[in-house]
């Protein structure tokens, strides 16, 4: 993350090895458009703590194109229903 409570258009996660993670504890990451996280990693990756949210009526969109599993255990605030599907695991 860049600073406390950052705002982004989108974030790309591309792993370089097994067991990588990002701890957002104490932060709220806001996506300013109908966008969010693009996961393209070959290895599993975990995002923990904090909150991931869109602005207004904007969705947080997760694009899972990686061979690895993306696990989100942060609080995700978005328009729509939380998803647990295939190689995306949403907990918390």
Buried (B, 14 or more C-beta within 10 A) or exposed (E): BEEEEEEBEEBEBBBEEEEBEBEBEEBBBBBEEBBBBBBBBEBBBBBBBBBBBBEEEBBBBBBBEBEBBBBBBBEBEBEEEEBEEEBBBBEE
